[in-house]
Amino acid sequence: MKTKNRETDRLAVRSPLREFARWKVRNTAIERRDLMRNPVPLMPEFQHSVRLLGRRPTTQQFIDTIIKKYGTHILISATLGATENKTEGEEALTMYLAKNKLDRKLVNATQNVEALHQLASSYFIDRDGTMRKLHEIQISTNAIKVTETRTGPLGCSSYDNLDSVSSILLQSPESKINLQGLQVIFPEYLQEKFVQSALSYIMCNGEGEYVCSNNHCICQCADDYPQCNCPITDIQIMENSLLGMSESWASSYKDFENSDEFKSFLKRLPSTHFLPISSVHLLWGSDWDLQARYRLLQSSLEIQRLKIQRTARKLFGLSIRCHHNPNHQMPRE
């Protein structure tokens, strides 16, 4: 019986690799800072938003018209990919071909293989056209399997070609991003107001004006947000945390009172008459098991006390600009 090796019926047709290293991008909009005279690099919607601001926009106008839509910074330049003189990625096309499934009507099956080689070579010239033809061959003959491979810092699942990258691995340590405030593309008379509005949006959540005086900065709250300087959510979290710590403090004492050592001590006390404090102290000091258990309680309470004090200091610090002061007392021993 004659056997047939299936491995000889398959071969890989692989196109030449295209390797890449560093790619640099830059923003051309900042080269035309005069928005009114050179509007070409900017979106029409953005230009319209700037015109809506007028000459003296308010902080809220800036926030609603510009910042909420376009953010506060723009990309100036970026270096993407490998380090200098070092190639870090590649793009390749591999076809697995089953010779026994080639078009048997052709006199010379080698012509089929050569045609596929030429088709694969055109991958980087016309990627969409090449992949469309290969897909048609794959469906009609079931003789090929096509695999695209992209690796390296720029090898991120989807882009037409390296001249039009739509997906970048920004987490790469070789990716260097340089940002600048959006004010650089505004007319000069709007730049200072934009910076103030951006700070108010970031530092005050858009609920007031961020002002600084004598190295001290606060939010001047708008009428609709009188508590803009008061971090109510953080305060509530800390108050609930302190409440839980107080309950834990009481629970530690309850555990001590329910311990075998303390119950044994109570049994030694007389039930028919009262004892002076000096006698109670003497019995307390002579019970070594009880002393060891009490030291554990003291150690636990000291840790809890320090934690409560730190949290309370943070709570009062956060409440300094609130309309009400928190009411908190340290638990007693």
C-alpha positions in Angstrom: 0.0 0.0 0.0 1.3 3.4 -0.9 0.9 6.2 1.7 0.8 9.9 1.1 2.4 12.5 3.3 -0.1 15.3 3.8 2.7 17.7 4.7 4.0 17.7 1.2 0.6 19.0 -0.1 0.9 22.3 1.9 3.3 25.1 1.5 3.5 28.7 2.9 3.6 31.6 0.5 4.8 34.6 2.5 5.1 38.1 1.2 8.2 40.2 1.9 8.2 41.7 5.4 7.8 45.4 6.0 9.6 46.5 9.1 9.2 49.8 10.9 10.9 51.6 13.7 10.1 55.2 14.7 7.3 57.4 13.6 6.9 61.0 14.5 3.6 63.0 14.3 3.0 66.7 14.9 0.1 69.0 15.1 0.0 71.6 12.3 -2.8 73.6 13.9 -0.4 75.4 16.2 1.6 76.7 13.3 -1.4 78.9 12.4 -2.2 80.5 15.7 -4.2 83.4 14.2 -7.5 81.6 14.2 -9.4 84.3 12.2 -6.9 84.7 9.4 -5.8 81.0 9.0 -8.9 78.8 9.8 -7.8 76.0 7.5 -6.3 73.6 10.0 -9.2 73.7 12.4 -12.6 72.0 12.2 -15.5 74.3 11.1 -17.4 73.3 14.3 -14.5 74.4 16.4 -14.2 77.7 14.6 -17.9 78.3 15.0 -17.6 77.6 18.8 -14.8 80.1 19.2 -16.9 82.8 17.4 -19.8 82.1 19.7 -17.6 83.1 22.6 -17.4 86.7 21.6 -14.9 89.2 23.0 -15.5 88.7 26.7 -16.8 85.2 27.4 -17.6 84.1 30.9 -16.1 81.0 32.6 -19.3 79.0 32.1 -19.4 80.0 28.4 -15.9 78.7 27.9 -16.7 75.5 29.8 -19.9 74.7 28.0 -18.8 75.8 24.5 -15.2 74.6 24.4 -13.9 72.6 27.3 -16.7 70.1 27.6 -16.6 69.4 23.8 -12.8 69.6 23.1 -11.0 69.3 26.4 -8.2 71.4 27.7 -5.0 70.2 25.8 -3.9 69.4 22.3 -1.2 67.0 21.0 1.9 69.0 19.9 4.1 66.1 18.9 4.6 62.4 19.6 7.3 59.8 19.0 5.8 56.4 18.4 7.6 53.1 18.0 11.1 51.9 18.7 14.2 53.6 20.0 16.8 55.2 17.7 18.5 52.7 15.3 16.4 49.9 16.5 13.6 48.2 14.6 10.8 47.0 16.8 7.9 45.9 14.6 6.9 44.2 11.3 3.9 43.7 9.1 3.6 40.5 7.1 1.1 38.4 5.1 1.3 34.6 5.1 -0.7 32.3 2.9 -1.0 28.5 3.6 -1.7 26.8 0.3 -3.0 23.2 -0.3 -1.6 22.1 -3.6 -4.0 19.2 -4.0 -6.9 21.7 -4.1 -5.5 24.0 -6.8 -7.5 24.6 -9.9 -6.9 21.2 -11.7 -8.0 22.7 -15.1 -4.7 24.5 -15.4 -2.1 22.5 -17.3 0.7 23.7 -15.1 -0.3 24.1 -11.4 3.0 25.9 -10.8 1.4 28.9 -12.6 -1.2 29.1 -9.9 1.5 29.2 -7.2 3.4 31.9 -9.1 0.2 34.0 -9.5 -0.4 33.8 -5.7 3.2 34.9 -5.2 2.7 38.0 -7.4 -0.7 38.7 -5.7 1.0 38.5 -2.2 3.7 40.9 -3.3 1.1 43.6 -4.1 -0.2 43.5 -0.5 1.6 46.7 0.6 0.7 48.5 -2.6 -3.0 47.8 -2.6 -3.9 46.1 0.7 -7.7 46.2 0.2 -7.6 45.0 -3.4 -5.2 42.2 -2.5 -7.2 41.0 0.4 -10.4 41.1 -1.6 -8.9 38.9 -4.3 -7.4 36.5 -1.8 -10.7 36.3 0.0 -12.5 35.4 -3.3 -9.9 32.6 -4.0 -10.3 31.3 -0.5 -14.1 31.0 -0.8 -14.1 29.6 -4.3 -11.3 27.0 -4.0 -10.9 26.5 -0.2 -7.2 26.0 -1.1 -5.6 28.9 0.9 -5.7 30.3 4.3 -4.5 33.9 4.8 -2.9 35.3 8.0 -2.0 38.9 8.6 0.7 39.6 11.2 1.5 42.9 12.8 3.9 43.1 15.7 5.7 45.8 17.7 4.7 49.1 19.3 2.6 50.0 16.2 1.1 46.6 15.7 -2.3 47.3 17.1 -5.0 45.2 15.3 -6.3 47.7 12.8 -4.8 50.1 10.3 -4.8 50.3 6.6 -1.1 50.9 6.2 1.7 52.6 8.0 1.0 55.9 6.3 -2.5 56.0 7.9 -2.2 54.6 11.5 -5.5 54.6 13.3 -4.5 52.6 16.4 -1.4 53.3 18.5 -0.1 51.4 21.5 0.4 54.5 23.7 1.4 52.3 26.7 4.7 51.5 25.0 7.7 52.9 26.9 9.0 54.3 23.7 5.9 56.4 23.0 6.6 60.0 24.0 3.6 62.4 24.0 4.0 66.2 24.2 0.8 68.1 25.1 0.1 71.8 25.4 -2.8 73.8 26.6 -5.5 74.5 24.1 -5.0 78.3 24.6 -2.1 78.3 22.1 -4.6 78.2 19.2 -6.9 80.9 20.6 -6.7 84.6 19.8 -4.5 86.4 22.3 -7.4 88.2 23.9 -9.0 84.8 24.8 -5.9 82.9 26.1 -5.9 84.1 29.7 -9.6 83.6 30.1 -9.3 80.1 28.7 -6.6 79.1 31.2 -8.7 80.5 34.1 -11.8 78.6 32.8 -9.8 75.4 32.4 -8.5 75.6 36.0 -12.0 76.3 37.3 -13.3 73.3 35.4 -10.6 71.0 36.7 -10.2 72.3 40.2 -13.7 73.4 41.0 -15.7 71.0 38.9 -17.1 73.9 37.0 -19.0 75.1 40.1 -17.0 78.3 40.7 -14.0 80.5 39.8 -10.5 79.2 40.7 -8.6 82.2 42.1 -5.2 82.5 43.7 -3.9 85.1 46.1 -0.7 85.1 48.2 0.1 81.5 47.2 -3.3 80.4 48.4 -5.9 79.2 45.9 -9.6 78.5 46.5 -12.8 78.2 44.5 -15.1 81.2 44.6 -18.4 79.4 44.5 -21.1 80.3 42.1 -24.5 81.2 43.5 -25.9 77.8 42.4 -23.1 75.9 44.2 -22.5 77.5 47.6 -20.7 74.4 48.8 -18.3 74.0 45.9 -15.3 74.2 48.2 -16.7 71.5 50.5 -15.9 67.9 49.5 -19.2 66.5 50.8 -18.7 63.0 49.4 -15.2 62.6 51.0 -16.5 64.0 54.3 -19.4 61.6 54.4 -17.0 58.7 53.7 -14.7 59.7 56.5 -17.7 60.2 58.9 -18.9 56.7 58.2 -15.4 55.4 58.6 -15.1 57.1 62.0 -18.5 55.6 63.0 -17.2 52.2 62.1 -14.0 52.7 64.1 -16.1 53.7 67.2 -18.1 50.5 66.8 -14.9 48.5 66.5 -13.5 50.3 69.7 -16.6 49.3 71.6 -16.5 45.7 70.2 -12.9 45.3 71.5 -14.0 46.1 75.0 -17.0 43.7 74.6 -14.6 40.9 73.5 -12.4 41.5 76.6 -15.4 41.4 78.9 -16.5 38.1 77.3 -13.1 36.5 77.5 -12.4 33.5 79.8 -9.8 35.5 81.7 -12.1 38.3 82.7 -14.9 35.9 83.6 -12.5 34.0 85.8 -11.5 37.2 87.5 -15.2 38.1 88.2 -15.8 34.7 89.8 -13.0 35.4 92.3 -14.7 38.6 93.6 -17.0 38.1 96.6 -20.7 38.3 96.0 -21.8 38.9 99.6 -20.0 42.2 100.3 -18.2 45.1 98.7 -14.5 45.3 98.3 -12.4 48.5 98.6 -10.7 49.7 95.4 -7.3 48.8 96.8 -8.3 45.1 97.2 -9.7 45.0 93.7 -6.4 46.4 92.4 -4.5 43.8 94.3 -6.6 41.0 92.8 -6.4 42.5 89.4 -2.6 42.8 89.5 -2.0 39.3 90.8 -4.0 37.6 88.0 -1.2 37.1 85.3 -3.5 35.6 82.7 -5.9 38.6 83.0 -2.9 41.0 82.7 -1.7 39.3 79.5 -5.2 39.5 78.0 -5.6 43.2 79.0 -2.2 44.0 77.4 -3.6 42.6 74.1 -6.6 44.9 74.5 -4.4 47.9 75.2 -2.3 47.2 72.1 -5.3 46.8 69.9 -6.9 50.1 71.3 -3.6 52.0 70.7 -3.6 51.0 67.0 -7.3 52.0 66.7 -6.7 55.3 68.5 -3.9 56.4 66.2 -6.1 55.5 63.2 -9.1 57.4 64.6 -6.9 60.5 65.2 -5.5 60.5 61.7 -8.9 60.1 60.1 -10.3 62.9 62.4 -7.5 65.3 61.5 -8.2 64.7 57.8 -11.9 65.1 58.4 -11.5 68.5 60.1 -9.0 69.6 57.4 -11.5 68.8 54.6 -14.3 70.6 56.5 -12.4 73.9 56.9 -14.3 75.5 54.0 -17.7 73.9 54.7 -20.7 75.7 56.2 -20.8 73.2 59.1 -18.1 71.6 61.2 -18.2 67.9 61.8 -19.0 66.7 65.4 -16.7 64.0 66.5 -15.4 62.9 69.9 -12.7 60.4 70.6 -14.0 57.2 72.2 -13.3 56.8 75.9 -11.5 53.9 77.6 
